[in-house]
């Protein structure tokens, strides 16, 4: 749940109650570019792309490391492929403009998008898709 500057406590309490009646759990964040999970997920994905770009690790290895070492359901590059490299690039450009250099898109991401390697939807991203 995203709290705007004028969200009242009553509105928040009502939204939380509604969420609980559906068996869900809320995460409350202040209104900010990228919110919480998207912003953090993008930062992880961008760093994984930089590591591939620098020759530190290949995409499959970084995804395996995050699945095994951190128990993520999938690695950051497979997730980038599912979301779409073009979508990730657009989000990175927006966060770079609003939050600064730490969200600057890596050249490899720009190159892959320019080549039409957009992930699962095109069959090629950081992984091959059938």
DODREN-303370 format. One record per atom (N, C-alpha, C): x, z, y; chain; atom name; residue number from 0. Coordinates in nm, 2 decimals, decimal comma, padded with zeros to 4 digits. Each point is the difference from the previous one (the first is absolute). Example, Ala and Ser with C-alpha at 12.3 -4.5 7.8 and 13.67 -1.06 7.14 Angstrom:
east->01,32 | up->00,78 | north->-00,57 | chain->A | name->N | resi->0
east->-00,09 | up->00,00 | north->00,12 | chain->A | name->CA | resi->0
east->00,09 | up->00,00 | north->00,12 | chain->A | name->C | resi->0
east->-00,04 | up->-00,07 | north->00,11 | chain->A | name->N | resi->1
east->00,09 | up->00,00 | north->00,11 | chain->A | name->CA | resi->1
east->-00,08 | up->00,08 | north->00,11 | chain->A | name->C | resi->1
REM end
This chain:
east->00,08 | up->00,00 | north->-00,12 | chain->A | name->N | resi->0
east->-00,08 | up->00,00 | north->00,12 | chain->A | name->CA | resi->0
east->00,09 | up->00,00 | north->00,12 | chain->A | name->C | resi->0
east->-00,03 | up->-00,09 | north->00,09 | chain->A | name->N | resi->1
east->00,07 | up->-00,01 | north->00,13 | chain->A | name->CA | resi->1
east->-00,07 | up->00,07 | north->00,11 | chain->A | name->C | resi->1
east->00,07 | up->00,09 | north->00,06 | chain->A | name->N | resi->2
east->-00,06 | up->00,08 | north->00,11 | chain->A | name->CA | resi->2
east->00,03 | up->-00,07 | north->00,13 | chain->A | name->C | resi->2
east->-00,10 | up->-00,04 | north->00,08 | chain->A | name->N | resi->3
east->00,02 | up->-00,06 | north->00,13 | chain->A | name->CA | resi->3
east->00,02 | up->00,11 | north->00,10 | chain->A | name->C | resi->3
east->00,04 | up->-00,03 | north->00,12 | chain->A | name->N | resi->4
east->00,02 | up->00,10 | north->00,10 | chain->A | name->CA | resi->4
east->-00,13 | up->00,08 | north->00,04 | chain->A | name->C | resi->4
east->-00,12 | up->-00,06 | north->-00,03 | chain->A | name->N | resi->5
east->-00,12 | up->00,07 | north->00,04 | chain->A | name->CA | resi->5
east->-00,08 | up->00,05 | north->-00,13 | chain->A | name->C | resi->5
east->00,06 | up->-00,01 | north->-00,11 | chain->A | name->N | resi->6
east->-00,07 | up->00,05 | north->-00,13 | chain->A | name->CA | resi->6
east->-00,03 | up->00,15 | north->00,01 | chain->A | name->C | resi->6
east->-00,12 | up->00,04 | north->-00,02 | chain->A | name->N | resi->7
east->-00,03 | up->00,14 | north->00,01 | chain->A | name->CA | resi->7
east->00,02 | up->00,07 | north->-00,13 | chain->A | name->C | resi->7
east->00,01 | up->00,13 | north->00,00 | chain->A | name->N | resi->8
east->00,02 | up->00,07 | north->-00,13 | chain->A | name->CA | resi->8
east->-00,13 | up->-00,01 | north->-00,08 | chain->A | name->C | resi->8
east->-00,11 | up->-00,01 | north->00,06 | chain->A | name->N | resi->9
east->-00,13 | up->-00,02 | north->-00,07 | chain->A | name->CA | resi->9
east->00,00 | up->-00,13 | north->-00,08 | chain->A | name->C | resi->9
east->00,05 | up->-00,11 | north->00,07 | chain->A | name->N | resi->10
east->00,01 | up->-00,13 | north->-00,07 | chain->A | name->CA | resi->10
east->00,09 | up->00,00 | north->-00,11 | chain->A | name->C | resi->10
east->00,12 | up->00,06 | north->00,02 | chain->A | name->N | resi->11
east->00,10 | up->00,02 | north->-00,11 | chain->A | name->CA | resi->11
east->-00,06 | up->00,07 | north->-00,12 | chain->A | name->C | resi->11
east->-00,06 | up->00,12 | north->00,03 | chain->A | name->N | resi->12
east->-00,06 | up->00,08 | north->-00,11 | chain->A | name->CA | resi->12
east->-00,11 | up->-00,08 | north->-00,08 | chain->A | name->C | resi->12
east->-00,08 | up->-00,08 | north->00,08 | chain->A | name->N | resi->13
east->-00,11 | up->-00,08 | north->-00,07 | chain->A | name->CA | resi->13
east->00,07 | up->-00,10 | north->-00,09 | chain->A | name->C | resi->13
east->00,10 | up->-00,07 | north->00,05 | chain->A | name->N | resi->14
east->00,07 | up->-00,10 | north->-00,08 | chain->A | name->CA | resi->14
east->00,06 | up->00,05 | north->-00,12 | chain->A | name->C | resi->14
east->00,07 | up->00,12 | north->00,01 | chain->A | name->N | resi->15
east->00,06 | up->00,06 | north->-00,11 | chain->A | name->CA | resi->15
east->-00,10 | up->00,04 | north->-00,10 | chain->A | name->C | resi->15
east->-00,11 | up->00,06 | north->00,04 | chain->A | name->N | resi->16
east->-00,11 | up->00,04 | north->-00,09 | chain->A | name->CA | resi->16
east->-00,06 | up->-00,12 | north->-00,07 | chain->A | name->C | resi->16
east->-00,02 | up->-00,11 | north->00,07 | chain->A | name->N | resi->17
east->-00,05 | up->-00,13 | north->-00,07 | chain->A | name->CA | resi->17
east->00,10 | up->-00,05 | north->-00,10 | chain->A | name->C | resi->17
east->00,13 | up->00,01 | north->00,03 | chain->A | name->N | resi->18
east->00,10 | up->-00,04 | north->-00,10 | chain->A | name->CA | resi->18
east->00,00 | up->00,08 | north->-00,12 | chain->A | name->C | resi->18
east->-00,01 | up->00,13 | north->00,01 | chain->A | name->N | resi->19
east->-00,01 | up->00,09 | north->-00,11 | chain->A | name->CA | resi->19
east->-00,12 | up->-00,02 | north->-00,09 | chain->A | name->C | resi->19
east->-00,11 | up->-00,03 | north->00,06 | chain->A | name->N | resi->20
east->-00,12 | up->-00,03 | north->-00,08 | chain->A | name->CA | resi->20
east->00,01 | up->-00,12 | north->-00,09 | chain->A | name->C | resi->20
east->00,10 | up->-00,08 | north->00,03 | chain->A | name->N | resi->21
east->00,02 | up->-00,12 | north->-00,08 | chain->A | name->CA | resi->21
east->00,12 | up->00,02 | north->-00,10 | chain->A | name->C | resi->21
east->00,05 | up->00,12 | north->-00,01 | chain->A | name->N | resi->22
east->00,11 | up->00,04 | north->-00,09 | chain->A | name->CA | resi->22
east->00,13 | up->-00,05 | north->00,05 | chain->A | name->C | resi->22
east->00,01 | up->-00,03 | north->00,13 | chain->A | name->N | resi->23
east->00,13 | up->-00,05 | north->00,05 | chain->A | name->CA | resi->23
east->00,07 | up->00,11 | north->00,08 | chain->A | name->C | resi->23
east->00,13 | up->-00,03 | north->00,03 | chain->A | name->N | resi->24
east->00,08 | up->00,09 | north->00,08 | chain->A | name->CA | resi->24
east->00,04 | up->-00,06 | north->00,13 | chain->A | name->C | resi->24
east->00,00 | up->00,06 | north->00,10 | chain->A | name->N | resi->25
east->00,03 | up->-00,06 | north->00,13 | chain->A | name->CA | resi->25
east->00,15 | up->00,03 | north->00,04 | chain->A | name->C | resi->25
east->00,05 | up->-00,09 | north->00,08 | chain->A | name->N | resi->26
east->00,13 | up->00,01 | north->00,06 | chain->A | name->CA | resi->26
east->-00,03 | up->-00,02 | north->00,15 | chain->A | name->C | resi->26
east->00,03 | up->00,09 | north->00,08 | chain->A | name->N | resi->27
east->-00,03 | up->-00,01 | north->00,14 | chain->A | name->CA | resi->27
east->00,13 | up->-00,03 | north->00,08 | chain->A | name->C | resi->27
east->-00,01 | up->-00,10 | north->00,08 | chain->A | name->N | resi->28
east->00,12 | up->-00,04 | north->00,08 | chain->A | name->CA | resi->28
east->-00,05 | up->-00,03 | north->00,15 | chain->A | name->C | resi->28
east->00,09 | up->00,02 | north->00,09 | chain->A | name->N | resi->29
east->-00,02 | up->-00,04 | north->00,14 | chain->A | name->CA | resi->29
east->00,00 | up->-00,15 | north->00,01 | chain->A | name->C | resi->29
east->-00,07 | up->-00,05 | north->00,09 | chain->A | name->N | resi->30
east->00,00 | up->-00,15 | north->00,03 | chain->A | name->CA | resi->30
east->00,14 | up->-00,03 | north->00,05 | chain->A | name->C | resi->30
east->00,07 | up->-00,09 | north->-00,08 | chain->A | name->N | resi->31
east->00,13 | up->-00,04 | north->00,03 | chain->A | name->CA | resi->31
east->00,03 | up->-00,14 | north->-00,06 | chain->A | name->C | resi->31
east->00,08 | up->-00,08 | north->00,05 | chain->A | name->N | resi->32
east->00,03 | up->-00,13 | north->-00,07 | chain->A | name->CA | resi->32
east->00,04 | up->00,02 | north->-00,14 | chain->A | name->C | resi->32
east->-00,06 | up->-00,06 | north->-00,09 | chain->A | name->N | resi->33
east->00,03 | up->00,00 | north->-00,14 | chain->A | name->CA | resi->33
east->-00,05 | up->00,13 | north->-00,08 | chain->A | name->C | resi->33
east->-00,07 | up->00,09 | north->00,08 | chain->A | name->N | resi->34
east->-00,05 | up->00,12 | north->-00,06 | chain->A | name->CA | resi->34
east->00,10 | up->00,07 | north->-00,08 | chain->A | name->C | resi->34
east->-00,02 | up->00,04 | north->-00,12 | chain->A | name->N | resi->35
east->00,10 | up->00,08 | north->-00,08 | chain->A | name->CA | resi->35
east->00,05 | up->-00,08 | north->-00,12 | chain->A | name->C | resi->35
east->-00,09 | up->-00,03 | north->-00,10 | chain->A | name->N | resi->36
east->00,05 | up->-00,06 | north->-00,12 | chain->A | name->CA | resi->36
east->00,05 | up->-00,14 | north->00,02 | chain->A | name->C | resi->36
east->-00,07 | up->-00,08 | north->00,08 | chain->A | name->N | resi->37
east->00,05 | up->-00,13 | north->00,03 | chain->A | name->CA | resi->37
east->00,14 | up->-00,01 | north->00,07 | chain->A | name->C | resi->37
east->00,01 | up->00,09 | north->00,09 | chain->A | name->N | resi->38
east->00,13 | up->00,01 | north->00,08 | chain->A | name->CA | resi->38
east->00,11 | up->00,04 | north->-00,09 | chain->A | name->C | resi->38
east->-00,02 | up->00,10 | north->-00,08 | chain->A | name->N | resi->39
east->00,11 | up->00,05 | north->-00,09 | chain->A | name->CA | resi->39
east->00,02 | up->-00,10 | north->-00,11 | chain->A | name->C | resi->39
east->-00,10 | up->-00,06 | north->-00,05 | chain->A | name->N | resi->40
east->00,02 | up->-00,11 | north->-00,11 | chain->A | name->CA | resi->40
east->00,07 | up->-00,12 | north->00,05 | chain->A | name->C | resi->40
east->-00,03 | up->-00,04 | north->00,13 | chain->A | name->N | resi->41
east->00,08 | up->-00,11 | north->00,06 | chain->A | name->CA | resi->41
east->00,14 | up->00,04 | north->00,01 | chain->A | name->C | resi->41
east->00,03 | up->00,12 | north->00,05 | chain->A | name->N | resi->42
east->00,14 | up->00,04 | north->00,02 | chain->A | name->CA | resi->42
east->00,08 | up->-00,01 | north->-00,13 | chain->A | name->C | resi->42
east->-00,06 | up->00,05 | north->-00,11 | chain->A | name->N | resi->43
east->00,06 | up->-00,01 | north->-00,13 | chain->A | name->CA | resi->43
east->00,02 | up->-00,15 | north->-00,04 | chain->A | name->C | resi->43
east->-00,10 | up->-00,08 | north->00,02 | chain->A | name->N | resi->44
east->00,01 | up->-00,14 | north->-00,04 | chain->A | name->CA | resi->44
east->00,11 | up->-00,07 | north->00,08 | chain->A | name->C | resi->44
east->00,00 | up->00,02 | north->00,13 | chain->A | name->N | resi->45
east->00,10 | up->-00,06 | north->00,08 | chain->A | name->CA | resi->45
east->00,14 | up->00,04 | north->-00,04 | chain->A | name->C | resi->45
east->00,02 | up->00,12 | north->-00,03 | chain->A | name->N | resi->46
east->00,14 | up->00,05 | north->-00,05 | chain->A | name->CA | resi->46
east->00,03 | up->-00,07 | north->-00,13 | chain->A | name->C | resi->46
east->-00,10 | up->-00,01 | north->-00,09 | chain->A | name->N | resi->47
east->00,03 | up->-00,06 | north->-00,13 | chain->A | name->CA | resi->47
east->00,04 | up->-00,15 | north->00,02 | chain->A | name->C | resi->47
east->-00,07 | up->-00,07 | north->00,09 | chain->A | name->N | resi->48
east->00,04 | up->-00,14 | north->00,04 | chain->A | name->CA | resi->48
east->00,14 | up->00,00 | north->00,05 | chain->A | name->C | resi->48
east->00,04 | up->00,09 | north->00,09 | chain->A | name->N | resi->49
east->00,13 | up->00,00 | north->00,05 | chain->A | name->CA | resi->49
east->00,11 | up->00,02 | north->-00,11 | chain->A | name->C | resi->49
east->-00,03 | up->00,09 | north->-00,09 | chain->A | name->N | resi->50
east->00,09 | up->00,02 | north->-00,11 | chain->A | name->CA | resi->50
east->00,02 | up->-00,12 | north->-00,09 | chain->A | name->C | resi->50
east->-00,11 | up->-00,08 | north->-00,02 | chain->A | name->N | resi->51
east->00,02 | up->-00,13 | north->-00,07 | chain->A | name->CA | resi->51
east->00,08 | up->-00,09 | north->00,08 | chain->A | name->C | resi->51
east->-00,03 | up->-00,01 | north->00,13 | chain->A | name->N | resi->52
east->00,07 | up->-00,09 | north->00,09 | chain->A | name->CA | resi->52
east->00,15 | up->00,03 | north->00,00 | chain->A | name->C | resi->52
east->00,04 | up->00,13 | north->00,00 | chain->A | name->N | resi->53
east->00,14 | up->00,04 | north->00,00 | chain->A | name->CA | resi->53
east->00,07 | up->-00,01 | north->-00,14 | chain->A | name->C | resi->53
east->-00,08 | up->-00,04 | north->-00,10 | chain->A | name->N | resi->54
east->00,06 | up->-00,01 | north->-00,13 | chain->A | name->CA | resi->54
east->00,02 | up->00,13 | north->-00,07 | chain->A | name->C | resi->54
east->-00,07 | up->00,11 | north->00,04 | chain->A | name->N | resi->55
east->00,02 | up->00,13 | north->-00,06 | chain->A | name->CA | resi->55
east->-00,07 | up->00,00 | north->-00,13 | chain->A | name->C | resi->55
east->-00,12 | up->-00,06 | north->-00,01 | chain->A | name->N | resi->56
east->-00,08 | up->00,01 | north->-00,12 | chain->A | name->CA | resi->56
east->-00,09 | up->-00,13 | north->-00,01 | chain->A | name->C | resi->56
east->-00,04 | up->-00,03 | north->-00,12 | chain->A | name->N | resi->57
east->-00,10 | up->-00,11 | north->-00,01 | chain->A | name->CA | resi->57
east->-00,14 | up->00,05 | north->00,00 | chain->A | name->C | resi->57
east->-00,10 | up->-00,08 | north->00,03 | chain->A | name->N | resi->58
east->-00,14 | up->00,05 | north->00,01 | chain->A | name->CA | resi->58
east->-00,05 | up->00,08 | north->-00,12 | chain->A | name->C | resi->58
east->00,02 | up->-00,05 | north->-00,11 | chain->A | name->N | resi->59
east->-00,05 | up->00,07 | north->-00,12 | chain->A | name->CA | resi->59
east->00,06 | up->00,13 | north->-00,02 | chain->A | name->C | resi->59
east->00,13 | up->00,02 | north->00,03 | chain->A | name->N | resi->60
east->00,07 | up->00,13 | north->-00,01 | chain->A | name->CA | resi->60
east->-00,05 | up->00,10 | north->00,10 | chain->A | name->C | resi->60
east->-00,02 | up->-00,04 | north->00,12 | chain->A | name->N | resi->61
east->-00,05 | up->00,09 | north->00,10 | chain->A | name->CA | resi->61
east->-00,14 | up->00,05 | north->-00,03 | chain->A | name->C | resi->61
east->-00,08 | up->-00,10 | north->-00,05 | chain->A | name->N | resi->62
east->-00,14 | up->00,04 | north->-00,04 | chain->A | name->CA | resi->62
east->00,00 | up->00,10 | north->-00,12 | chain->A | name->C | resi->62
east->00,09 | up->-00,03 | north->-00,10 | chain->A | name->N | resi->63
east->00,01 | up->00,09 | north->-00,11 | chain->A | name->CA | resi->63
east->00,05 | up->00,14 | north->00,04 | chain->A | name->C | resi->63
east->00,10 | up->00,00 | north->00,09 | chain->A | name->N | resi->64
east->00,05 | up->00,13 | north->00,05 | chain->A | name->CA | resi->64
east->-00,11 | up->00,08 | north->00,06 | chain->A | name->C | resi->64
east->-00,08 | up->-00,06 | north->00,08 | chain->A | name->N | resi->65
east->-00,11 | up->00,08 | north->00,07 | chain->A | name->CA | resi->65
east->-00,11 | up->00,04 | north->-00,10 | chain->A | name->C | resi->65
east->-00,03 | up->-00,08 | north->-00,10 | chain->A | name->N | resi->66
east->-00,10 | up->00,03 | north->-00,10 | chain->A | name->CA | resi->66
east->00,05 | up->00,12 | north->-00,08 | chain->A | name->C | resi->66
east->00,13 | up->-00,01 | north->-00,05 | chain->A | name->N | resi->67
east->00,05 | up->00,11 | north->-00,09 | chain->A | name->CA | resi->67
east->00,05 | up->00,12 | north->00,08 | chain->A | name->C | resi->67
east->00,07 | up->-00,02 | north->00,11 | chain->A | name->N | resi->68
east->00,06 | up->00,11 | north->00,07 | chain->A | name->CA | resi->68
east->-00,10 | up->00,08 | north->00,09 | chain->A | name->C | resi->68
east->-00,10 | up->-00,07 | north->00,05 | chain->A | name->N | resi->69
east->-00,10 | up->00,06 | north->00,10 | chain->A | name->CA | resi->69
east->-00,14 | up->00,00 | north->-00,06 | chain->A | name->C | resi->69
east->-00,02 | up->-00,06 | north->-00,11 | chain->A | name->N | resi->70
east->-00,13 | up->-00,01 | north->-00,07 | chain->A | name->CA | resi->70
east->-00,10 | up->-00,08 | north->00,08 | chain->A | name->C | resi->70
east->00,05 | up->-00,09 | north->00,08 | chain->A | name->N | resi->71
east->-00,10 | up->-00,09 | north->00,07 | chain->A | name->CA | resi->71
east->-00,06 | up->-00,09 | north->-00,10 | chain->A | name->C | resi->71
east->-00,13 | up->-00,04 | north->00,02 | chain->A | name->N | resi->72
east->-00,07 | up->-00,08 | north->-00,10 | chain->A | name->CA | resi->72
east->00,06 | up->-00,14 | north->-00,01 | chain->A | name->C | resi->72
east->00,06 | up->-00,05 | north->00,11 | chain->A | name->N | resi->73
east->00,08 | up->-00,12 | north->00,01 | chain->A | name->CA | resi->73
east->00,10 | up->00,01 | north->00,10 | chain->A | name->C | resi->73
east->00,10 | up->-00,09 | north->-00,01 | chain->A | name->N | resi->74
east->00,11 | up->00,01 | north->00,10 | chain->A | name->CA | resi->74
east->-00,04 | up->-00,07 | north->00,13 | chain->A | name->C | resi->74
east->00,08 | up->00,03 | north->00,11 | chain->A | name->N | resi->75
east->-00,04 | up->-00,05 | north->00,13 | chain->A | name->CA | resi->75
east->00,00 | up->-00,15 | north->00,01 | chain->A | name->C | resi->75
east->00,08 | up->-00,07 | north->-00,08 | chain->A | name->N | resi->76
east->00,01 | up->-00,15 | north->00,02 | chain->A | name->CA | resi->76
east->-00,12 | up->-00,06 | north->-00,08 | chain->A | name->C | resi->76
east->-00,04 | up->00,05 | north->-00,11 | chain->A | name->N | resi->77
east->-00,12 | up->-00,05 | north->-00,07 | chain->A | name->CA | resi->77
east->-00,12 | up->00,03 | north->00,08 | chain->A | name->C | resi->77
east->-00,01 | up->00,11 | north->00,07 | chain->A | name->N | resi->78
east->-00,11 | up->00,03 | north->00,09 | chain->A | name->CA | resi->78
east->00,00 | up->-00,10 | north->00,12 | chain->A | name->C | resi->78
east->00,12 | up->-00,03 | north->00,05 | chain->A | name->N | resi->79
east->00,01 | up->-00,10 | north->00,11 | chain->A | name->CA | resi->79
east->-00,05 | up->-00,13 | north->-00,05 | chain->A | name->C | resi->79
east->00,03 | up->-00,04 | north->-00,12 | chain->A | name->N | resi->80
east->-00,05 | up->-00,13 | north->-00,06 | chain->A | name->CA | resi->80
east->-00,16 | up->00,01 | north->-00,01 | chain->A | name->C | resi->80
east->-00,05 | up->00,11 | north->-00,04 | chain->A | name->N | resi->81
east->-00,15 | up->00,01 | north->-00,01 | chain->A | name->CA | resi->81
east->-00,07 | up->00,00 | north->00,13 | chain->A | name->C | resi->81
east->00,06 | up->00,07 | north->00,10 | chain->A | name->N | resi->82
east->-00,06 | up->00,00 | north->00,13 | chain->A | name->CA | resi->82
east->00,02 | up->-00,14 | north->00,07 | chain->A | name->C | resi->82
east->00,11 | up->-00,06 | north->-00,02 | chain->A | name->N | resi->83
east->00,03 | up->-00,13 | north->00,06 | chain->A | name->CA | resi->83
east->00,11 | up->00,01 | north->00,09 | chain->A | name->C | resi->83
east->00,11 | up->-00,08 | north->-00,01 | chain->A | name->N | resi->84
east->00,11 | up->00,02 | north->00,09 | chain->A | name->CA | resi->84
east->-00,04 | up->-00,04 | north->00,14 | chain->A | name->C | resi->84
east->-00,09 | up->-00,09 | north->00,02 | chain->A | name->N | resi->85
east->-00,05 | up->-00,04 | north->00,13 | chain->A | name->CA | resi->85
east->-00,07 | up->00,12 | north->00,07 | chain->A | name->C | resi->85
east->-00,08 | up->00,07 | north->-00,08 | chain->A | name->N | resi->86
east->-00,07 | up->00,12 | north->00,05 | chain->A | name->CA | resi->86
east->00,10 | up->00,11 | north->00,04 | chain->A | name->C | resi->86
east->00,10 | up->00,02 | north->-00,09 | chain->A | name->N | resi->87
east->00,10 | up->00,10 | north->00,03 | chain->A | name->CA | resi->87
east->00,08 | up->-00,03 | north->00,12 | chain->A | name->C | resi->87
east->00,03 | up->-00,13 | north->00,02 | chain->A | name->N | resi->88
east->00,08 | up->-00,04 | north->00,11 | chain->A | name->CA | resi->88
east->-00,09 | up->00,02 | north->00,13 | chain->A | name->C | resi->88
east->-00,12 | up->-00,03 | north->00,00 | chain->A | name->N | resi->89
east->-00,09 | up->00,02 | north->00,12 | chain->A | name->CA | resi->89
east->-00,01 | up->00,15 | north->00,03 | chain->A | name->C | resi->89
east->-00,01 | up->00,08 | north->-00,10 | chain->A | name->N | resi->90
east->00,00 | up->00,15 | north->00,03 | chain->A | name->CA | resi->90
east->00,13 | up->00,04 | north->00,06 | chain->A | name->C | resi->90
east->00,11 | up->-00,04 | north->-00,06 | chain->A | name->N | resi->91
east->00,13 | up->00,04 | north->00,04 | chain->A | name->CA | resi->91
east->00,02 | up->-00,05 | north->00,15 | chain->A | name->C | resi->91
east->-00,04 | up->-00,12 | north->00,03 | chain->A | name->N | resi->92
east->00,01 | up->-00,05 | north->00,14 | chain->A | name->CA | resi->92
east->-00,08 | up->00,09 | north->00,10 | chain->A | name->C | resi->92
east->-00,12 | up->00,04 | north->-00,04 | chain->A | name->N | resi->93
east->-00,08 | up->00,09 | north->00,08 | chain->A | name->CA | resi->93
east->00,07 | up->00,13 | north->00,02 | chain->A | name->C | resi->93
east->00,04 | up->00,06 | north->-00,11 | chain->A | name->N | resi->94
east->00,06 | up->00,14 | north->00,01 | chain->A | name->CA | resi->94
east->00,14 | up->-00,01 | north->00,07 | chain->A | name->C | resi->94
east->00,07 | up->-00,11 | north->-00,01 | chain->A | name->N | resi->95
east->00,12 | up->-00,02 | north->00,07 | chain->A | name->CA | resi->95
east->-00,02 | up->00,00 | north->00,15 | chain->A | name->C | resi->95
east->-00,11 | up->-00,07 | north->00,04 | chain->A | name->N | resi->96
east->-00,03 | up->-00,01 | north->00,14 | chain->A | name->CA | resi->96
east->-00,05 | up->00,13 | north->00,06 | chain->A | name->C | resi->96
east->-00,07 | up->00,08 | north->-00,08 | chain->A | name->N | resi->97
east->-00,06 | up->00,13 | north->00,05 | chain->A | name->CA | resi->97
east->00,08 | up->00,12 | north->-00,03 | chain->A | name->C | resi->97
east->00,08 | up->00,00 | north->-00,11 | chain->A | name->N | resi->98
east->00,08 | up->00,12 | north->-00,03 | chain->A | name->CA | resi->98
east->00,15 | up->-00,01 | north->00,00 | chain->A | name->C | resi->98
east->00,05 | up->-00,13 | north->00,01 | chain->A | name->N | resi->99
east->00,14 | up->-00,01 | north->00,02 | chain->A | name->CA | resi->99
east->00,08 | up->-00,07 | north->-00,12 | chain->A | name->C | resi->99
east->00,13 | up->00,01 | north->00,02 | chain->A | name->N | resi->100
east->00,09 | up->-00,08 | north->-00,09 | chain->A | name->CA | resi->100
east->-00,01 | up->00,04 | north->-00,15 | chain->A | name->C | resi->100
east->-00,04 | up->00,12 | north->-00,03 | chain->A | name->N | resi->101
east->00,00 | up->00,04 | north->-00,14 | chain->A | name->CA | resi->101
east->-00,09 | up->-00,09 | north->-00,08 | chain->A | name->C | resi->101
east->-00,10 | up->-00,07 | north->00,06 | chain->A | name->N | resi->102
east->-00,09 | up->-00,08 | north->-00,07 | chain->A | name->CA | resi->102
east->00,03 | up->-00,15 | north->00,02 | chain->A | name->C | resi->102
east->00,12 | up->-00,03 | north->00,05 | chain->A | name->N | resi->103
east->00,04 | up->-00,14 | north->00,02 | chain->A | name->CA | resi->103
east->00,00 | up->-00,07 | north->-00,14 | chain->A | name->C | resi->103
east->-00,07 | up->-00,11 | north->-00,01 | chain->A | name->N | resi->104
east->-00,01 | up->-00,07 | north->-00,13 | chain->A | name->CA | resi->104
east->00,14 | up->-00,06 | north->-00,04 | chain->A | name->C | resi->104
east->00,04 | up->00,02 | north->-00,12 | chain->A | name->N | resi->105
east->00,13 | up->-00,05 | north->-00,05 | chain->A | name->CA | resi->105
east->-00,01 | up->-00,15 | north->00,00 | chain->A | name->C | resi->105
east->00,12 | up->-00,07 | north->00,03 | chain->A | name->N | resi->106
east->00,00 | up->-00,14 | north->-00,01 | chain->A | name->CA | resi->106
east->-00,05 | up->-00,06 | north->-00,13 | chain->A | name->C | resi->106
east->00,03 | up->00,07 | north->-00,11 | chain->A | name->N | resi->107
east->-00,04 | up->-00,05 | north->-00,14 | chain->A | name->CA | resi->107
east->-00,15 | up->-00,01 | north->00,00 | chain->A | name->C | resi->107
east->-00,08 | up->00,09 | north->00,05 | chain->A | name->N | resi->108
east->-00,14 | up->-00,01 | north->00,01 | chain->A | name->CA | resi->108
east->-00,05 | up->-00,12 | north->00,08 | chain->A | name->C | resi->108
east->00,06 | up->-00,02 | north->00,11 | chain->A | name->N | resi->109
east->-00,04 | up->-00,11 | north->00,08 | chain->A | name->CA | resi->109
east->00,03 | up->-00,14 | north->-00,07 | chain->A | name->C | resi->109
east->00,12 | up->00,00 | north->-00,07 | chain->A | name->N | resi->110
east->00,04 | up->-00,12 | north->-00,07 | chain->A | name->CA | resi->110
east->-00,10 | up->-00,03 | north->-00,11 | chain->A | name->C | resi->110
east->-00,04 | up->00,10 | north->-00,08 | chain->A | name->N | resi->111
east->-00,09 | up->-00,02 | north->-00,11 | chain->A | name->CA | resi->111
east->-00,14 | up->-00,05 | north->00,05 | chain->A | name->C | resi->111
east->-00,04 | up->00,06 | north->00,11 | chain->A | name->N | resi->112
east->-00,13 | up->-00,04 | north->00,05 | chain->A | name->CA | resi->112
east->00,01 | up->-00,15 | north->00,05 | chain->A | name->C | resi->112
east->00,10 | up->-00,03 | north->00,07 | chain->A | name->N | resi->113
east->00,02 | up->-00,14 | north->00,05 | chain->A | name->CA | resi->113
east->00,01 | up->-00,10 | north->-00,11 | chain->A | name->C | resi->113
east->00,05 | up->00,04 | north->-00,12 | chain->A | name->N | resi->114
east->00,00 | up->-00,09 | north->-00,12 | chain->A | name->CA | resi->114
east->-00,13 | up->00,00 | north->-00,07 | chain->A | name->C | resi->114
east->-00,10 | up->00,08 | north->00,04 | chain->A | name->N | resi->115
east->-00,12 | up->00,00 | north->-00,07 | chain->A | name->CA | resi->115
east->00,00 | up->00,09 | north->-00,12 | chain->A | name->C | resi->115
east->00,10 | up->00,09 | north->-00,02 | chain->A | name->N | resi->116
east->00,00 | up->00,09 | north->-00,11 | chain->A | name->CA | resi->116
east->-00,07 | up->00,13 | north->00,05 | chain->A | name->C | resi->116
east->-00,13 | up->00,00 | north->-00,02 | chain->A | name->N | resi->117
east->-00,08 | up->00,11 | north->00,05 | chain->A | name->CA | resi->117
east->-00,04 | up->00,10 | north->-00,10 | chain->A | name->C | resi->117
east->00,05 | up->-00,01 | north->-00,12 | chain->A | name->N | resi->118
east->-00,03 | up->00,10 | north->-00,11 | chain->A | name->CA | resi->118
east->-00,10 | up->-00,05 | north->-00,10 | chain->A | name->C | resi->118
east->-00,08 | up->00,08 | north->-00,05 | chain->A | name->N | resi->119
east->-00,09 | up->-00,03 | north->-00,11 | chain->A | name->CA | resi->119
east->-00,09 | up->-00,12 | north->00,03 | chain->A | name->C | resi->119
east->-00,04 | up->-00,01 | north->00,13 | chain->A | name->N | resi->120
east->-00,10 | up->-00,11 | north->00,03 | chain->A | name->CA | resi->120
east->00,07 | up->-00,14 | north->00,00 | chain->A | name->C | resi->120
east->00,13 | up->-00,01 | north->00,00 | chain->A | name->N | resi->121
east->00,07 | up->-00,13 | north->-00,01 | chain->A | name->CA | resi->121
east->00,08 | up->-00,01 | north->-00,13 | chain->A | name->C | resi->121
east->00,00 | up->00,11 | north->-00,07 | chain->A | name->N | resi->122
east->00,08 | up->00,00 | north->-00,13 | chain->A | name->CA | resi->122
east->00,14 | up->00,04 | north->00,01 | chain->A | name->C | resi->122
east->00,05 | up->00,01 | north->00,13 | chain->A | name->N | resi->123
east->00,14 | up->00,04 | north->00,02 | chain->A | name->CA | resi->123
east->00,01 | up->00,09 | north->00,12 | chain->A | name->C | resi->123
east->00,07 | up->00,11 | north->-00,02 | chain->A | name->N | resi->124
east->00,03 | up->00,09 | north->00,12 | chain->A | name->CA | resi->124
east->00,14 | up->00,06 | north->-00,04 | chain->A | name->C | resi->124
east->00,00 | up->00,13 | north->-00,02 | chain->A | name->N | resi->125
east->00,12 | up->00,06 | north->-00,06 | chain->A | name->CA | resi->125
east->00,00 | up->00,00 | north->-00,15 | chain->A | name->C | resi->125
east->-00,12 | up->-00,03 | north->-00,05 | chain->A | name->N | resi->126
east->-00,01 | up->-00,02 | north->-00,15 | chain->A | name->CA | resi->126
east->-00,08 | up->-00,14 | north->-00,02 | chain->A | name->C | resi->126
east->00,01 | up->-00,05 | north->-00,12 | chain->A | name->N | resi->127
east->-00,08 | up->-00,12 | north->-00,04 | chain->A | name->CA | resi->127
east->-00,13 | up->00,05 | north->-00,05 | chain->A | name->C | resi->127
east->-00,11 | up->-00,07 | north->00,03 | chain->A | name->N | resi->128
east->-00,13 | up->00,03 | north->-00,04 | chain->A | name->CA | resi->128
east->-00,06 | up->-00,12 | north->-00,07 | chain->A | name->C | resi->128
east->-00,08 | up->00,03 | north->-00,11 | chain->A | name->N | resi->129
east->-00,06 | up->-00,11 | north->-00,07 | chain->A | name->CA | resi->129
east->-00,15 | up->-00,01 | north->00,04 | chain->A | name->C | resi->129
REM end
